[in-house]
Amino acid sequence: MKDMNINKAIRKQSKSYKRFVLSMGFIFFTLPLFLIYNKKFDIFYIVFLSIIEALILLSIIISSSREALDFEYDTGRLKLKIGLRSEKINIVCNKILYVDVELNEGKLNKFQDFKILLLSNSKFKNKKMKKVNNDFMKKYTLASYHYAKYKQRNPEDEFYYLIVNVGGLKKYKLLNTIYKSCVNAGFSEDSIKRIKIYRDSISQV
């Protein structure tokens, strides 16, 4: 039996998300009916219900934000939307200098989730692009090493980074698109491994 194809894994992720939203939605609308049916109109029950309903809505919003990742490539630009309320980032591909990934904690498996780090010498006029600082240098040591080389060559340039940490397994597709689109960028060994896993998976019949 062959391993699960990445596209099947992404569809499974999407179905799991939809089941979660439907189940939370069912609970959200059922709880008030239960209170009405049992005629529990005391202030304690109403406040308690309000708290539970708010937590349900919050969990749906958080889950939806973690799932929300859209992207497309168009003539040298990668249009990327991260999260529910984020504005679209219009990335000029030849401005991406370095790409790395950071594996998320959790169960080790073939399609392990990860974060994508993009290092650039352009901010792309977006608030999600952060200026490289000491926190970046401490947390992302490998990317910091490459940043130092770029900074040494171009000391007058400012450098920025973007972390893509939503979308689950859809980031495999995004990483592969970045690899094909940002041909001048350097890629870490770990990011190349993720791309190879993706391509090996979709080549399975």
C-alpha angles and dihedrals in degrees: 000000000000124000118264114277114244091239090054089049090052091049089049089052090050092049091049090052092049092049090052093051092046093049092047090047091051091051091045093057097035099055096064090047089052090052092049093046092053092041093234100161099148116129090244093059093043093051091044091050091048091054092049092048091049091051091050091052090047092051091050092049093048092047092047092049091051090051097046111102123136129170143162136179120229125173101318096332131097113208108205132182118189120191132347102291100030120120117235115272113220103206120194101217097214089057092064108098105175139011126200137165132217117204114231119235116259142075113351112236141142095272098040115171119247145171123249119222120200120192116199143166090223131067093208088217092277131128092220090067105089126200114247108258141159093284089056091049092052098043102041104040098167093048088046090057091056091043089056090055092049091046092050091054094044108025093168094057124096118223130210138185138207127203118206105198103154134073098062112221092358085083088075089066091044093050091050090050090050090051092052094042105038097057095163095053126102117235128208121236091250092053091050089052091053091049091050091050089051095048094043089051098050090047089064116099 
